């Protein structure tokens, strides 16, 4: 299963880079979203999800009994999701304002409006 997940993550990164290099502003935003999803999946895959008990030490025990779920990757992914939502909201607002100002979403046409 990890091999399939590795190919999915690689495909998402490849699609994200391809979309980021396009001339359209909308395609660039889609690439940004794909990049954040690929990063979340990468963190999830590196953490090696284990189905087990919650990481709670019972009374009288010295340490955790394995298998237990590691809460750190889950916290990292939740933080990454919140940050990516904020970045996407800002990028969408910036793209909308740019489209309203220039009248196009083509990045090459926008370059001509700098002069």
C-alpha positions as CSV (number, residue, x, y, z in Angstrom):
1,X,0.0,0.0,0.0
2,X,2.9,2.4,0.7
3,X,4.1,2.0,-2.9
4,X,0.7,3.1,-4.3
5,X,0.7,6.0,-1.9
6,X,4.2,7.0,-3.0
7,X,3.1,7.0,-6.7
8,X,0.0,9.1,-5.8
9,X,2.1,11.6,-3.9
10,X,4.6,11.8,-6.7
11,X,1.7,12.3,-9.2
12,X,0.2,15.0,-7.1
13,X,3.6,16.8,-6.9
14,X,4.1,16.5,-10.6
15,X,0.6,17.8,-11.4
16,X,1.1,20.6,-8.9
17,X,4.4,21.7,-10.5
18,X,2.9,21.4,-14.0
19,X,-0.1,23.5,-13.0
20,X,2.1,26.1,-11.2
21,X,4.0,26.6,-14.4
22,X,0.9,27.3,-16.6
23,X,0.1,30.8,-17.8
24,X,-3.4,31.0,-16.3
25,X,-3.8,32.4,-12.8
26,X,-6.7,30.0,-12.1
27,X,-4.5,27.0,-13.1
28,X,-1.7,28.4,-10.8
29,X,-4.2,28.4,-7.9
30,X,-5.2,24.8,-8.6
31,X,-1.5,23.9,-8.6
32,X,-1.1,25.6,-5.2
33,X,-4.0,23.5,-3.8
34,X,-2.6,20.3,-5.3
35,X,0.8,21.1,-3.7
36,X,-0.7,21.5,-0.3
37,X,-2.6,18.2,-0.6
38,X,0.5,16.4,-1.7
39,X,2.4,17.8,1.3
40,X,-0.3,16.6,3.6
41,X,-0.3,13.1,2.1
42,X,3.5,13.1,2.4
43,X,3.4,13.8,6.1
44,X,0.7,11.2,6.5
45,X,2.7,8.6,4.6
46,X,6.0,9.3,6.4
47,X,4.3,8.9,9.8
48,X,3.2,5.3,9.0
49,X,-0.4,5.2,10.2
50,X,-1.0,2.5,12.8
51,X,-4.4,1.5,13.8
52,X,-4.2,1.1,17.5
53,X,-5.3,2.5,20.7
54,X,-5.1,6.2,21.6
55,X,-1.8,7.3,23.1
56,X,-3.0,7.3,26.7
57,X,-1.0,5.8,29.6
58,X,-3.2,3.8,31.8
59,X,-3.1,4.1,35.6
60,X,-0.1,2.3,37.2
61,X,1.7,1.8,33.9
62,X,5.2,3.1,33.2
63,X,4.9,3.6,29.4
64,X,2.6,3.1,26.5
65,X,1.7,-0.4,25.3
66,X,2.2,-0.8,21.6
67,X,0.5,-0.5,19.1
68,X,-0.6,3.1,19.7
69,X,-1.4,6.0,17.4
70,X,1.1,8.7,17.1
71,X,-0.6,12.1,17.6
72,X,2.2,14.3,16.2
73,X,1.6,13.6,12.5
74,X,-2.1,14.3,13.0
75,X,-1.4,17.6,14.6
76,X,1.1,18.5,11.9
77,X,-1.5,17.7,9.2
78,X,-4.2,19.7,10.9
79,X,-1.9,22.7,11.2
80,X,-0.9,22.3,7.5
81,X,-4.6,22.2,6.5
82,X,-5.4,25.4,8.4
83,X,-2.4,27.2,6.9
84,X,-3.2,26.0,3.4
85,X,-6.8,27.3,3.8
86,X,-5.4,30.7,4.8
87,X,-3.0,30.8,1.9
88,X,-5.6,29.7,-0.6
89,X,-8.1,32.3,0.7
90,X,-5.5,35.0,0.4
91,X,-4.4,33.8,-3.1
92,X,-8.0,33.7,-4.3
93,X,-8.7,37.2,-3.1
94,X,-5.5,38.4,-4.7
95,X,-6.3,36.7,-8.0
96,X,-9.8,38.1,-8.0
97,X,-8.5,41.6,-7.4
98,X,-5.9,41.1,-10.1
99,X,-8.5,39.9,-12.5
100,X,-10.8,42.9,-11.7
101,X,-7.9,45.3,-12.2
102,X,-6.3,43.9,-15.4
103,X,-9.3,42.2,-17.0
104,X,-7.4,38.9,-17.7
105,X,-6.1,35.9,-16.0
106,X,-3.2,35.3,-18.5
107,X,0.1,36.0,-16.7
108,X,1.8,37.1,-20.0
109,X,-0.9,39.7,-20.6
110,X,-0.5,41.0,-17.0
111,X,3.2,41.5,-17.6
112,X,2.3,44.1,-20.2
113,X,0.3,46.1,-17.7
114,X,3.4,46.8,-15.6
115,X,4.6,49.5,-17.9
